[in-house]
């Protein structure tokens, strides 16, 4: 098993239940998530100091559209489901005392949630081969996912009818044509309450060529992963790489603005925070038939640009030196993605843009991660949850560990 020890693992989950409230999602997803994370935590070996990466693939007919190229999704429902799933992940990691931010070291599990567009009620064709089939969004279908996300350390699937059906469809495409898997790499995990119903409403959202967001992204955690994913699925990906690329512009707070932060000595340097953002976004954007691959990255002055999908998508990471960053430096952008905690910042950005004679940005607000509906434990449990979704709390934990 040493040969694939460095690879990430995969947990395949059926579509969210028809009701995507906290209780329904927790009942459906907490048992398999807990089982997979616990299994990865318990594994030890020569490379255990690096921790584990777990991709959680939500296999769901999330995209709508009659044309293979023209697809859309309900962004409010998608981001809400993501927020609740990442909340469950944070609660599970708190209960198991598992560090979950990127690069957290021994016994950590870096969980990354991705949507896979596939209707489990429609089995794949018998002769379905791995193939890269793109559309105008960043979300790919099951054959494309199988052909570019590999190799895996382990693959987990749930012990239910829908779980086995999805696992069977996935292996039909993946199989030995992509990676030869041994029996100990295929692991059945506990199923939650039955998954039923079409998870997302038919109301579809517009997508945009240029999406902007900002933050510190220190010790990249579940809240950051949610914000980055929610922003990225708003992208309108061009038909061909020869057209103007879709762009995600990310303002990342400069080191000089973080010197007065609590436990400032443990704030990660700007270059590392940028590298983590790009590595995480590669989880959503990279399409390489050869499997895991490093993106094409260039750096000039205070900007780092990463290119994906043969140049069809670009990630621009720029240094934030004030509250506005690129939103008042570049007129050509469409939307600003904020969290519920930073909504007032969006209003301030648009006020400044109006002063410049520029159009307002459309504001999209991402849900705040919340443990309230998932735990009944007293204050200590909520404090442990906070260490999974707060950079300050993560730094405090690391400072305590040093002592």
Helices and strands as residue ranges (DSSP letters): G 2-4, E 9-13, H 22-42, G 48-50, E 52-60, H 75-95, E 109-117, E 140-141, H 142-148, E 155-158, H 161-173, H 175-178, G 183-185, E 186-189, E 210-215, H 222-232, E 246-253, G 255-258, G 264-266, H 270-285, E 296-300, E 303-308, G 309-311, E 313-320, G 325-328, E 335-339, G 340-342, H 343-355, E 362-366, H 379-389, H 391-402
